[in-house]
Amino acid sequence: QAEAATINLTRVLSAALGVFPYVLSSVPVGNALQVSPVLNIFRRPFHLCSSNLLVPPHRLDSVLPRMPPRRKASAGLKAKKSAEDGLKGQENPEEAAADEETKVPQKRGRGRAAKEKVGKDQIADNKGDTQDEKKQAEPEKVTKKRGKKETDTAESDKPKKKAKDEQETNKKEKVVQEKVAIEKSDIKHAELPSKRYKIVSWNVTTIRSLMKKNPELLKKLMEQEQPDLICFQETKLKQEEHDEYEEMLKSQFPGYEAHFSSSLSNKSYAGTLVLVRSSKDKATAQKQTKMDSFFKGKDSKSAKKDEETACPPLKVTFGLSTLSKDDGEIAAEVIQEGRTITVEFESFFVVATYVPNSGEKLQRLEFRTKLWDRKVVEYLKKLEASGKPVIWCGDLNVAHLDNDIWNVGAKHLVKSAGTTPEERDSFSKILEEGYVDCFRHLHGEDAKGWFSYWSVRAGNRPWNRGLRLDYFVASKSLCSQDSLPRVVDADIHDEFVAIDHAAISLTLAV
């Protein structure tokens, strides 16, 4: 045991601890415990380890050190080594051949499994040699087969490449065609009577943005068109904001009353608003007209015209009375979205509406065509039963005729809200109930390029690629030449676009 105490510490450290290989030479155990701080941790002497047969003395020579795993040589080292081997072969070809013959395959792993793996590898190598010999025996045949296969592949790829080139060419041609702007046809406007009433409808896609970021646009519209009634859709106001915007509108446009209908369920969504000239401000408007005529040299006849354009409202009501919560879940939601305001005048009604959109996935299409449109007709008939004609206006969210669509015939239109066959047919049925599309009545179905909506996402506004989604629909009695009130003019003001909708107007002779 004393003789066995002198051991090769390098192998013991490497095998037992896996650290510090080849640090110490073969020294007695006692000296090693004093020299090595690592061995000082283990208080038991190494001769006890050998006596307890943890590492038997007669097997110390066969214990292999635990070396760290070998890293794979990089591509640079492999290239360098292959270059060196090539130089060596060129300098001493005989030595290089001898090295190749004496080279022994490296073992991966230990024990019997590794030996078996080496044996299998050798068998596979022998099979590979046999196959190589067969391949060398028929080199020309293989070459011919490969050449034929490559030729077949190239020929099969030709139609695919040709089709791909044709698709790219068609895409380029399509882009060029899409850049052609849609021209507007000429429409004629009748001479306006001396006594008239003008209504403007405008989807502003949030009144907040229009009033605070672009107030000059609304002022210009009011000065140029001088409407007696202006109906806004998609105001997106909250109930608590009504007072603030009422004061703002009164300060900018004196002589008008503001009536709000905002969404109760989903704040900052949908909503409508009407600004109407009121009778109580008629005296103020008359005084202002007289002052203008004094300073600007305006004659009394013209002043009288301005004074008589105001038609006082009798009553303002909210909602669609024919639609109830019992009509379904969607109906209960729509009722709370503030979509309808009705203004009653002495000789007619104006129903300002923001019609529900069918949705991107057409989730409201059935409600829209089978319930909402039917309830609207019932409501209009109910108002007409009082003996007054009706004007239904706003963003009605439907492109009725082919000339109301810039890209009629496109495949996606049948699945897009506002252009589905169901919505267009349903609007036709509404008109068949005794109502008239005022723009088409005055300017004909052949009027082209007159749109009221352009997609901002697609950038369609500069090219006039749009849809006509905003309407004035009136009772047939309002379109008779001998009746009063009577529809005399309808227009689309595409110079007044808030975000994606243009303002539209209707003029009545009263």
Secondary structure, 3 states (H helix, E strand, C coil): CHHHHCCCHHHHHHHHHCCCCCCCCCCCHHHHHHHCHHHHCCCCCHHHHHHCCCCCHHHHHHCCCCCCCCCCCCHHHHHHHHHHHHHHHHHCHHHHHHHHHHCCCCCCCCHHHHHHHHHHHHHHHHHHHHHHHHHHHCHHHHHHHHHHHHHHHHHHHHHHHHHHHHHHHHHHHHHHHHCCCCCCCCCCCCCCCCCEEEEEEEECCCHHHHHHHCHHHHHHHHHHHCCCEEEEECCCCCHHHHHHHHHHHHHHCCCEEEEEECCCCCCCCCCEEEEEECHHHHHHHHHHHHHHHHHHCCCHHHHHHHHHCCCCCCEEEECCCCCCHHHCHHHHHHHCCCCEEEEECCCCEEEEEECCCCCCCCCCHHHHHHHHHHHHHHHHHHHHCCCCCEEEEEECCCCCCHHHECCCCCHHHHHCCCCCHHHHHHHHHHHHCCEEEHHHHHHCCCCCCCCCEECCCCCCHHHCCEECCEEEEEEHHHHCCCCCCEEEEEEEEEEEECCCEEEEEEEEEC
